[in-house]
Amino acid sequence: MVDTFYNPVTTYFGKGSLCKLKELTENETVTLVTFPEAESLGLIEKIKLLLGDRLVHIIQNVQPNPDVIQLKEIYEYFWEKFEDCDTVLAIGGGSSIDTAKALIVGTESKKFEELLEPLVTGKKFTPTKYKKLIAVPTTAGTGSEVTPWATIWDSKEQKKYSLHLDCTWPKVAIIDPDLMLTVPRAITISTGLDALSHALESIWNVNSNPVSDIFAISAIEDILDCLPKLSQDLLNENLRSKMALAALKAGIAFSNTKTALAHSISYEMTLRYGLAHGIACSFTLPYVLGLAWGKSKSRDQIFKKMFGNSLEDAQTQLLNFLHSLDVKTEFCDYGVYADEQMEMINYAMQGARGKNFIGVSLS
């Protein structure tokens, strides 16, 4: 068996690295995609100072879990008015970056439905044109800056779609921990747990490989150590930097494996109950670890290296970690009881991400 690892994103990491934008967009026009609070935080002013008249369009109303209704309006206005724009710059959490990934993919008609239709039907889609994407995360968690996937939601139809094309890999990622200093505690925890889930999901995954394992193990060790401390000391620059690097490593890990069962369950929890993504994909981690344990000798070696030889002790470690962050870990804590819980898990196992889970493929 030959393992392959691939990640084409040029990545800049470190305090003050946002300043790289000036040289990275030389002689280019730029559209900024960001979140509503970016202006009050001074982010938009920073970008204006760095880019000057290169910044030709600003989209600053991106909401959590980008929905097809909002995306249609943003997409069609952009392609009608700013088709000649060279680069899309996404600054924010996963929702801003995912919105930008959808935005950069051009269609012949300039209509969003032409992009959405193959996601709904599963038909192959080749874009007629696309824009360069620079991704700048302001949270330490989603990993979207170093992956090609964009999650698109249809709340009306209770559906979730994953956009994934060669062109939706960001060209450049800039991870500047300074941008994360103002993130509130709840979002710091939620996004940090998303990163933990990415790392664990890349290990109990049929697509795991030795390189993704290295990134994942390092990310898990750092998150378990750092996130509880950071949740109590939000302005600590060293902890912010450590958490940003851990999230980056987790993103690089699952950029090659995709996610698995915990994420597949999370989509239903978000659609049905509105649970924040980072909590939805992490509260089941101790449970999913129990399903993964014993299914693969090589995976068990990693689990035991991180958590010790006992499954019960390993699950207790994860439970205690989550509880220390005020995260509830039972389905019933979120209004999901026994029958619906099993229905949801069985449904998740049949999903595209669920089928990546070693407990499904080897059962």
C-alpha positions in Angstrom: 0.0 0.0 0.0 1.3 3.4 -1.0 0.2 6.5 1.0 -0.2 9.9 -0.6 -0.2 13.3 1.1 -1.1 16.5 -0.7 -1.7 20.1 0.3 -1.1 22.9 -2.2 -1.8 25.9 0.1 1.1 28.3 0.6 0.8 29.1 4.4 2.2 32.0 6.4 2.0 31.7 10.1 2.9 34.1 12.9 2.3 37.3 14.7 1.9 40.2 12.3 1.7 37.9 9.2 -1.5 39.8 8.0 0.9 42.4 6.6 1.9 39.8 3.9 -1.4 40.8 2.2 0.2 43.8 0.6 2.8 42.0 -1.4 0.5 39.0 -2.1 -2.0 41.1 -3.9 0.3 43.4 -5.8 -1.3 44.6 -9.0 -4.6 42.8 -8.2 -8.1 43.9 -7.3 -9.6 42.4 -4.2 -13.0 41.5 -2.8 -13.1 41.1 1.0 -15.5 38.6 2.5 -15.9 38.9 6.2 -18.3 38.8 9.2 -20.5 41.6 10.6 -18.4 42.4 13.6 -15.2 42.9 11.5 -15.8 46.6 11.2 -16.3 47.3 14.9 -13.1 45.2 15.6 -11.1 47.4 13.2 -10.4 44.6 10.8 -11.9 46.3 7.7 -9.9 49.5 8.4 -6.7 47.4 8.6 -7.4 45.8 5.3 -8.2 49.2 3.7 -4.8 50.5 4.9 -3.0 47.5 3.6 -4.7 47.3 0.2 -5.7 50.9 -0.6 -7.6 51.2 -3.9 -7.0 47.5 -4.6 -9.9 46.8 -2.4 -12.9 47.2 -4.7 -15.7 45.3 -2.9 -16.6 44.4 0.7 -19.0 41.7 1.7 -19.4 42.0 5.5 -22.7 40.3 6.3 -21.7 36.7 6.4 -23.7 34.8 9.0 -22.8 31.5 10.7 -23.6 28.4 8.6 -23.9 30.1 5.2 -27.3 29.3 3.7 -28.2 29.0 0.1 -30.6 31.9 0.3 -27.9 34.4 1.4 -25.3 32.8 -0.8 -27.4 33.3 -3.9 -27.7 37.1 -3.3 -24.0 37.5 -2.5 -22.9 35.3 -5.4 -25.0 36.8 -8.2 -24.2 40.4 -7.2 -20.5 39.6 -7.2 -20.4 38.0 -10.6 -22.7 40.6 -12.1 -20.8 43.7 -10.8 -17.2 42.4 -10.0 -16.5 39.7 -12.5 -13.2 41.3 -13.4 -12.0 41.2 -9.7 -8.8 39.1 -9.4 -8.8 37.9 -5.8 -11.2 37.1 -3.1 -9.9 37.6 0.5 -11.8 35.8 3.2 -11.2 37.0 6.8 -13.1 35.3 9.6 -14.2 31.9 10.8 -15.2 28.9 8.7 -18.4 30.6 7.5 -16.6 33.5 5.9 -14.0 31.2 4.3 -16.7 28.8 3.1 -18.7 31.6 1.6 -15.7 32.8 -0.2 -15.0 29.4 -1.6 -18.5 29.3 -3.1 -18.1 32.9 -4.4 -14.9 32.2 -6.3 -16.4 29.4 -8.5 -17.8 30.9 -11.7 -20.7 29.6 -13.7 -21.6 30.2 -17.4 -24.9 31.9 -16.4 -23.5 33.8 -13.4 -26.4 32.2 -11.5 -25.9 30.5 -8.1 -28.4 27.7 -9.1 -25.9 26.5 -11.7 -23.4 26.0 -8.9 -25.9 24.5 -6.5 -27.5 22.0 -8.9 -24.5 19.6 -9.1 -24.2 19.7 -5.3 -27.8 18.6 -5.0 -27.7 16.0 -7.8 -24.1 14.8 -7.4 -23.4 15.5 -11.1 -19.9 16.4 -12.1 -19.3 20.1 -12.4 -16.4 21.9 -14.1 -16.3 25.7 -13.5 -15.9 28.0 -16.5 -13.7 30.4 -14.4 -12.6 31.0 -10.9 -10.9 33.5 -8.7 -7.8 33.3 -6.5 -8.6 32.8 -2.9 -6.6 34.1 0.1 -7.9 32.8 3.5 -7.2 34.5 6.8 -8.9 32.8 9.8 -9.7 34.8 12.9 -10.6 31.7 14.9 -8.4 28.7 15.8 -10.5 25.8 14.7 -12.2 25.3 11.3 -9.1 24.5 9.2 -11.0 25.8 6.2 -7.9 27.9 5.2 -6.0 24.7 4.3 -8.7 22.5 2.9 -10.8 22.6 -0.3 -14.2 21.9 1.3 -16.9 24.5 1.8 -20.0 23.5 3.8 -23.2 25.0 2.4 -26.5 24.8 4.3 -30.1 24.7 3.1 -32.1 25.3 6.2 -35.4 25.3 4.4 -34.8 21.8 2.9 -32.9 20.6 6.0 -29.9 19.7 3.8 -26.1 20.2 4.0 -23.9 20.2 1.0 -20.1 20.0 0.6 -18.5 22.0 -2.2 -15.2 20.5 -3.3 -13.3 21.4 -6.5 -9.7 21.8 -7.4 -10.1 25.5 -7.5 -11.6 25.7 -4.0 -8.2 25.1 -2.3 -7.1 28.5 -1.1 -4.0 29.8 -2.9 -2.7 31.3 0.3 -3.5 30.9 4.0 -2.4 33.6 6.5 -2.6 32.6 10.2 -2.0 35.6 12.4 -2.7 34.9 16.1 -3.1 38.6 16.7 -6.4 38.4 14.9 -7.7 35.9 17.5 -7.1 37.9 20.6 -10.6 39.4 20.7 -12.5 36.1 20.2 -14.9 35.5 23.1 -14.6 32.5 25.4 -17.5 30.5 24.0 -16.3 30.8 20.4 -12.7 30.1 21.5 -13.9 26.8 23.0 -16.3 25.9 20.2 -13.7 26.4 17.4 -11.0 24.8 19.4 -13.1 21.7 19.9 -13.8 21.7 16.1 -10.0 21.5 15.6 -9.8 18.6 18.2 -12.5 16.8 16.3 -10.7 17.3 13.0 -7.5 15.8 14.4 -9.3 12.8 16.0 -11.5 12.2 13.0 -8.4 12.1 10.7 -7.0 9.3 12.9 -10.1 7.0 13.1 -10.4 7.4 9.3 -10.1 4.9 6.4 -8.1 7.6 4.6 -5.5 8.2 7.3 -1.8 8.1 6.3 1.5 8.5 8.2 1.9 12.2 7.4 -1.7 13.1 8.4 -1.1 11.1 11.6 1.9 13.2 12.6 0.0 16.5 12.2 -3.1 15.0 14.0 -1.2 13.6 17.0 0.7 16.9 17.5 -2.6 18.9 17.2 -4.4 16.7 19.8 -1.6 17.0 22.3 -1.5 20.7 22.0 -5.2 21.2 22.1 -5.7 19.0 25.2 -3.0 21.0 27.0 -3.7 24.5 25.7 -7.5 25.0 25.3 -8.5 24.8 29.0 -5.7 27.3 29.8 -6.7 29.6 27.0 -10.4 29.5 28.0 -9.3 31.1 31.3 -6.7 33.5 29.9 -8.1 34.8 26.6 -5.6 37.6 26.1 -2.5 35.3 26.5 -0.6 35.8 23.2 1.5 32.6 23.7 -1.6 30.4 24.2 -3.4 32.1 21.3 -0.4 31.3 19.1 -0.1 27.7 20.3 -3.8 27.1 19.7 -3.7 28.7 16.2 -0.8 26.4 15.3 -2.7 23.4 16.7 -5.8 24.2 14.6 -3.6 24.6 11.5 -2.0 21.2 12.1 -5.5 19.7 12.6 -6.6 21.3 9.3 -3.6 20.0 7.4 -4.3 16.5 8.8 -7.9 16.3 7.7 -7.3 18.1 4.4 -6.1 14.6 3.3 -8.5 12.4 5.1 -11.8 14.3 5.3 -13.8 14.1 8.5 -15.7 11.0 9.8 -18.6 9.9 12.0 -18.5 12.7 14.7 -18.9 15.3 11.9 -21.6 13.3 10.2 -23.6 13.2 13.4 -22.9 16.9 13.9 -24.7 18.0 10.7 -28.0 16.5 12.0 -27.5 18.2 15.4 -27.0 21.5 13.7 -29.9 21.2 11.2 -32.4 19.8 13.7 -31.4 21.6 16.9 -29.3 24.6 15.8 -26.3 23.4 17.8 -23.1 25.3 17.1 -20.8 23.3 14.9 -17.8 23.1 17.2 -20.0 21.7 20.0 -22.0 19.5 17.7 -18.9 17.7 16.3 -17.1 17.3 19.6 -19.6 16.3 22.3 -19.7 12.8 20.8 -15.9 12.3 20.7 -15.7 10.0 23.8 -18.6 7.9 22.4 -17.1 7.7 18.9 -13.7 6.8 20.4 -15.4 3.8 22.0 -16.7 2.7 18.5 -13.3 3.1 17.0 -11.3 1.3 19.7 -10.3 -2.2 18.7 -11.2 -1.8 15.0 -7.6 -1.2 13.7 -4.3 -2.3 15.2 -2.5 0.8 13.9 -5.2 3.2 15.1 -5.2 1.5 18.5 -1.5 2.1 18.8 -2.1 5.8 18.3 -5.0 5.9 20.8 -3.0 4.1 23.4 0.0 6.4 22.9 -2.2 9.4 23.5 -4.6 8.2 26.2 -3.1 5.0 27.7 -4.0 1.3 27.3 -7.6 1.4 28.8 -10.6 2.5 26.7 -12.5 3.4 29.8 -9.6 5.7 31.0 -9.3 7.2 27.5 -13.0 8.0 27.4 -12.8 9.4 30.9 -10.0 11.7 29.9 -12.0 13.1 27.0 -15.1 13.5 29.1 -13.2 15.3 31.8 -11.6 17.6 29.2 -15.0 18.5 27.7 -16.6 19.0 31.0 -13.8 21.3 32.1 -14.9 23.5 29.2 -18.5 23.4 30.3 -19.5 21.1 27.3 -22.2 18.6 28.0 -21.5 15.2 26.5 -24.8 13.3 26.4 -27.3 13.4 23.6 -30.1 13.9 26.1 -28.4 17.1 27.2 -29.4 18.5 23.9 -32.9 17.1 23.8 -32.1 13.9 21.8 -33.3 10.7 23.5 -32.6 7.0 23.0 -34.7 6.2 19.9 -33.7 9.4 18.0 -30.1 9.1 19.1 -29.7 5.6 17.5 -31.6 6.7 14.4 -29.3 9.7 14.1 -26.2 7.6 14.5 -27.3 5.0 12.0 -28.2 7.7 9.5 -24.8 9.4 10.1 -22.9 6.2 9.4 -24.5 6.0 6.0 -23.4 9.5 5.1 -20.4 10.4 3.0 -18.4 11.4 6.1 -19.7 8.5 8.2 -18.4 6.0 5.7 -14.9 7.4 6.3 -15.1 6.0 9.9 -13.1 2.8 10.5 -15.9 1.4 12.7 -18.2 1.5 9.7 -15.9 0.1 7.1 -14.5 -2.7 9.2 -17.6 -3.7 11.0 
